[in-house]
Every structure is written in structure tokens, then in C-alpha cells.
């Protein structure tokens, strides 16, 4: 046990020493292009501002407080600082939300990641406008005796971008997951405090960042409250045995959700499906092998977390961690696109009530359990194609990789026996068109 503690202490000491050494090197000018970006959902963004940062006297008092906090750093605080400093400010929150959804799967239908990332995105843009307005230097730039234990951010200090992100994200998540609200907000305050403890921010940077994120979250929550998810099913059910039938049509009200980017739920509605006789024959003649089974089970066991992890990986590969607005934009456009895709997919599903293979031929036995909603088009395939098209927009050098993943996801539903090939191929075309539209529309705003 003692040896483990010694090893941990040495590792932390080396990490801190390395960070201090790196912060002493020449820092390049930051990119403030995002200060000119437009927010997406805020009705009156100009009304959300911060007061001017404190003057020299209070800043000196805050520097004294920072030094006191840093003198009390222990292994636990250093680990927490390192945790919140990993990746861009939005990185950890796009991990945290996945765990919350796992504990409350019903909320997944409302796609809360889209709303959380919208709050982060809009709050980050406003923070960048404030940074360039006030141009407050970091504590260590004003007092070289402060030795931050992390790589110093290249941006101006006021307001704190990590706190802006934490406040915006946590307040939105507290709305979606009220039973966890207290613990979520505690995490956000810990994230904020970690920046002060690290020597990277003034306490007033964090205070201003929290208020800014909170104001943005309030407006986003108002939009989310009126997202159409409260609409109740009218009970009307398909009675045609040549179409999908079931005890309860899961997701039937999703087409009534309010789109964020799309003009309407039926903007990308597919044409009616063909008769599935040939598709059924192909499916029954298909011979499973190890690869097809493995692919079917893999994609059946993975959801939005796969795309989140992939986006995070690409941002790491392209060294975007120091560009908070750019990282927030990737997460936001991707998760908003997924939100829009689900609305469009379920619009087509319940426009046609496309029958599933197990209902078309009751003698057929699929590899996995068939989901409780119509088959045409495949939600997995259309969602994958939409997200992968968005990721290809931001990371064009990896477009082939993304396209192959979307195809693999689509094929998996055929291998699993829960979708006809027509469901999948139509969904891929739909998702690709929709993903391009969403990315183009977003970037042209």
C-alpha cells in the first residue's frame, strides 16, 4: 500500500513539474475568431453580459488568495485538477451526460446532449466576446511567482471558460435529471474551483463565468421545456397487418418535437417503402458467420456514446483541446444533428409504419430482439450517416473512415435480422443528405 502511495506521489510530482516547465515556455497568441461567431438559440444574447473585471487592488487580493489555495494542494486536489483539465472544457461534460442517460434511459428520447451542448456553445461564444472586450491577463502573467500546475491556457483570463462551460452544462443537466441536480451542480463547482486551485484563474474569473453560463442555461432550458416532448400520444394505432403493429409504438410522438435546425419534421421524409418480398427472401437466405454476428452484437450494444468518443478522439488527434469554441462547436453540431435525425427518422417511421422482418414472416428468427417501433427507415443507419457526415465536415481527411463506420452500422441491422436492406440503404442516403444540410446551415449562420 505504501509503495502504491509513493508511486502515485512521484507520478503527480513529475506531472506537475512537467506542467510548470511547459508553462515557462513562450506562449503563442490565442485565436479569438469565435468572438465573431453567432449564438444559435439565444433570443437576446446582447442582454447577457458580465460586469468589468476587478481593478488592480482587488486583483492583488485575489492573487494572495490563489497563492494560499495553491499552498494547500494535495494529491486529491491535483488529481481533480488534472481530471477537469483533460481535453477542452466541454470534453468531460460530454462524458458525464452519457452516464446520466445510462441511469435514466427514458431521457434519451429527448436527446438532452443536444440541449446541453447548445448551452455550452452559446455560452462559450459569449465568453469569447467578453475575453476580447476586457483582455484580462492570467494571474501568472501579472505575478510570475505563481507557478500554475497545468499548461496555461493561451486565452485571456476573464471570464473562466471552464466555469462558463461547467455552469451552462450543469444547469441544463440539472433540469433534465432533477434527481441528480445537487450532485451535478457540486461537480460543476468543483470543476470551477479546480481552475483557481491550479493557478490558472482569478476567483472573479470563475464567478463571472458561472453567472454567464447560468444566464445562458436559463434561456436554453426555456426552449427545451417547450420542445414538444410533453405531447401525449392520441392512441391511434395502425391496424393493417401488412404494416408494423405492436403493443405500444415507442417514439411515436418524436415527430412532434420542435426541430432546432430543420424547417419541419417531414423535411427529409422518405418516399413510401416498396413491398418487402425480395428483401425478406434475401434476409432468409443470408448465411451468418462470425464476422456478421460480431458486427450485429457490437452495434446493438452501442449508442450515442460511440459517436461522442469518436468525436473526442478526433479532437485529440487534431490537437483541438486548446480551442474551447471549436471543440464546443463539433460536439454541438454533432449532437444537434443527432437530435434532428431522430425527429426526421421517426417521422418517416410513423408516416409508413414499415413492417419488420419478424412480422413479415413469422417463421423468421432474428439474431437479436426487434425494437418496438416500425422498421423503415433504420434509426441506427440514418443516425450513423447523419453524425458521420457532420464529423466528415469537420474532419474531411477522415471522411472515408466515417463513411465506412456508417455503412458498417447499417449492415449490422441486416445481420441482426431486425431490418431489411431497404430500411438501411434508404436510411444511409437520408442521413447523409440531412447531415450535410445541418452542417452547412449551421456554418452559414
N, C-alpha and C positions, 0 to 999 in steps of 0.2 A: 504493500500500500504506500509506504514511504517512498519507494523508488518511483512509483507512478506519479506521486506529487512532485518529486524532484524533476522528473522528465517534463511534466506539464509546465512547471515554473521556468525551466530552461527554454522550452519551446515558445512560451509567451514572451520571455525576455528577448529572444532572438527576433521575434516578430516585431516587438516594439522598437528594438534597436534598428532593424531594417527600415521600419517606417520613418523613424527620426532621420536616418541617413538620407532617405529618399526625399523627405520634405526640405532638406537643406539644399537640394539641387535647384537649378534655375527653373522657374515655372513659366510656361508659355501663356500667352494671353487667352482668356476664355472666349468662347463663341456665344454671342448674345443675339443671334438671329431669331431665337424663339420669342424675344420680346416683341417682335413684329407679327407673330402668328395670331390668328383669331381664335377665340374660345369657341366651343361648339354649342353648348346648351344654355349658357347663362343668358338670361333676358337682359340684364343691365350690368354687364361686367365693369363698366366705368364707376359704378357705385361701390364696388368692393376695392378698397384701398387700405393702405396701412399708414399710420402716422409716421412722421420722420423719426429716424433712429436717435437715441440719446446723444447728448453733446459730450465733450471731452471729459468733463468731471465724472459723469455717471459711467462713462466707458472705462475710466481708470478704476472706479469702484468695482465694476464687473470683472475687469482683468484680475483684480485681487481675489475675487470670489472664484474665478476659474482656476487660479493657482492653488487655492485651498482645496478645491474639488479634486484636482489632479494629484495633490499630495496624499489623498486618501485612496487612490486607485489600488485595488487588489485584484487577485486572479479572476474573481467572479465578474467584476466590472469590466475588466479587459476583454473577457470572453464576450460579454454583452456588446461592448463597443465594436468588436470585430464582427459579430453577427449582423448588426444593423448596418455596418459599413460595407458589407458584401454586395457587390453589384450596384446598380443605380438605385436611387431611393424607392422606386416602385417595385423593385425585384422581390423583396421579402413579402410585400403585401399581396403580390400575385401568387405567392406560395401559400400564405396564410388563408386566403379565401378558399382554396381548394380543400383544406382541412375542415373548414366550417361547413362547406357544402356536403362533405362526406358524412358529417354528423347530422345534417338536416337536408336530405336529398330532395325534399319537396320544393325547397327554394331554388333548386337548379332550373326548374321550369321558368322562373322569372329571369334567369341569367344575370344574377347580381354582379358578376365580374364586369359586365359592360358598364353598369352604373358606377361602380367603384372606380374603374379606370377613367371614366369621363370626369369624375370629380378630381382625380389626381391630375389629369391632363389640363383641365381648365385652371386649376389652382396653380399648377406649375408655370403655365404661361403668365398668369398674373404676377407670380413671384418674380419671374424674369423681368417683367416690366418695372417692378419695384427695385430690383437689384440695380438695373441700369440707371434708374432715377436717382438713387441715393449713393451708389458707389462706395459703400462702407467696406473698409479693409477688414481682413480677418484678424482675430486677436493677436496671432503670432506675427503679423505684419506690423502691428502697432507696438508690440513688445516682444523683441526677439528672444527674451529669456523664457518665453513659453515654447515648449517643445511638444507639439502635438504627437499623439501616439498612433496616428493614422496619416496616410498621404493627404496633404492639404488639398481641399477642393480648389479648382482654378478660378471659381467664380467669386463675385463679391459676397460678403457675409450676410447681408440683411435683405430679406428675411431668410431664415434657415430652410433650405429646400427639403431636407429630410423631415423636418417638423411639418412643413406645409403638406407634404405627401402623407405623413402619418395621420395628421388631423383630418384631412379630406377623406382618406381611406377609412379610418376607424369610425368616423361619424356616419358614413354611409353604411358600413358593415353593421354598426350597432342598430341601425334602422331595420336591416334585413334579418338580423339574428338577435332580436331583443333579449333572449335568454342569456346570451353571451356578452351583452353590451358592456358590462362593467369590466370584464377581463380584456375585452378588445381595446377599450379606452386606456386601461392600465398599460397594455403593450405599447400603445401609441405614445403615451407619456414617457415610457422607458426609452423608446426609440429617440425621442426628442432630447431627453436628458443625456443620452449617450454621446451626443454631439458636443455638449458642453463639457462633459467629463473628459472627452478626447482632446479638448483644447482647440476644437475647430470652430466653435461658435460662441458668441456672447449670449448670456441668458435672454437679453432683449431680442436677439435674432429669433430665438425659439418662441418667445412669447408672441411676437408679430406673426411668425409663421403659423402658429396654432390658430390665431384669430382669423387669419386669411383662409386657411384650409377649412375652418369651421363655417365661415360665411358661404364659401363655395358649396360645401356639402349640403347646407340647408337648402339652397336652390335646386341642387340635383335631386335631393330627397323629395322635394315638392313635385318634380317631374316624374320620379319613379312611383310616387303614390298614385299618380293618375296614368299609369302605364297600361291600363285595361285589364290587368290581371285579376281584378275583383269581379269581373263579369262572370255570371253564373251560366252554366250550360242549360239550354232550354229543354233538354231531354229528347230532342228529335234524333232518331236513330235510323240508320239505313236498314231496310227490310229486304233488299234484293240479295238473294243467296248467291248471285254471281259476283257480288262485291264483298268487301270486308264486313264482317259482323263480329260483335263481341259483347261482353257483359257491360263494359264501360269504355267509351272511346277516349283514352288518355290523350291529353293535349288538345282537345277539340276547341277550346277557347283561345288557344295561342294565336290564331289568325286575327283575333280581335285586339291583340296587344297593339299599342301605339308604336309604329316604327320610328327609329331615330334618324335614319338616313334615307330609307326607301320612301317613295312617294305614297305607296299603298301596299297592303299585304299581298295583293294579286299582281303586282308589277312584273314579277317573273314567273307567273303561273304557267305551268307546262300545258301542252295540248293533252287531250284525253289519251289514256293508255290504250294499246292495242289489245286484242284478245291474247291471252297468255298461253295458248295451247302449245305453240312451239317452244316457248320459254320453259314450260313445265316438262316437256319432253327432254330438253337439254339438261335440265336440273336432275331428272331421274336417271339419265344416262351418265351423269358425271361420276367418275371414279375417284374417291378420296385417296389421298396419300398423306404421308407425314407432314409435308410442307403445307398442304391445303388445310389440314386440321389445325396445325400450329398457327397459321395465319388467322384462321377463323376465331380461335380462342384468344389470341393476342388482342385483336381489335375489339372483341366482345368485352374484354376486361379493361379497356382503356377509353377514357372520355376526354373532356377538355384539358385535363392535366397534361396530356401528351403534347398538345399544341403549345401550351404555356411553357413547358420545359424546352421545347424546340426553339421557341422564340427567345427564351433566356439564353440558351446555348449559342444561338447566332449572335446575339448582342455581345456575349462574352468573346466569341471568335473575332468579331469586328471591333472589339475594344470600345464599346459604346457606354461603358459603365460611368464614365465621367461626364456624359452628356445627358443629364436628367430629362430635359424636354424630349429629346429624340427617343430615349427609351420609353418614356411615358406614351409617346405617340404610337410606337409599334404595338405595345400592349393594348392601347385603347382602340385603335383601328381594327386590330385582330379580334378583340372580344366584342366590340360593337358589331363587326361583320358576322360573328357567330350568332349574336342576338337577332340580327336581321334575317340571317339564313334560316333560323328556326321558325320565324314567323312565316317566311315565304314557303318553306318546306311543308309546314302543316296546313298552309292554305291550299297547296296542291293535293295534299293527302286527303283532306276532307272535302275538296271540290269533287273528287272522283271515287273515294272510298276503295282504292285499289286493293284487290284481293291478295292474300298471302298464299304462298305455295301450299302450306298445310291445309288451307281451306279449299283451295282449288282441287286438290287431290288428297282426300283424307287417308289414303294408304301411304302417303309420303311421310317419312320421318326425318325431320331436320336434325342437324347436329346440336343446336342449342335451342333454348326456349324462344318462341316467337314473341316479339313485343306486342303489347295490347293496343295497337293502332294500325291504320292502313299501311300498305307497303309501298305504294307508288307516290312519290319517289323515295329512294333510300335516304333517311336522315343522316346516317353515317357518311355516305358518299357525298351528298351535297354539302354537308358541313365541312368535311375534309377539303373538298375542292374550293370552297369559299375561302377558308382560312389559308390554305396553301397558296392560293392566288394572291392574297394580301401579303403573305410572307415573301413571295416571289417579287412583289412590287418593291419591297424594302431591301431585299437581298437578292437581286437579279442573278448574281453569279451562281446561286444555288437553286435556280428555278427548276432544273431537271430533277433534283433531289425531291423538291416539294411535290412536283407533278407525279413522280413515282410513288410517293407516300400516299397521295390521294387515290391513285389507281389501286394500290395495294389494299387500302381501306375499303374501297368499293368492292374489289374482288372477294374480300373476306366475307362479305354478307351473302354472296352467292355460295361460297364454300360452306358457310354455316347453314345454308338451306332455308334462310328466312326471307330472302329476296330473289326475285327473278333478275336475270341480267339486264332486262329493260329498265327495271327500277334503278339499277346502279348507273348505267350508262347515261340515262336521261338526267339523273341527279348530278353526275360529273359535269355535264355541259351546263346545266343550270347554275351550279356553284361557281364554275369558272367565270361565267358571264356576270354573275352577281358580285363576286369578289372584285373583279376589275372595276365594275361600276362604283362600288363603295369606296375603294381606294382612290379612284380618280375624283369622285365627288368630294371626298374629304380633303384631298390635297389641293383642290382648286378653290376651296372656300376662301 
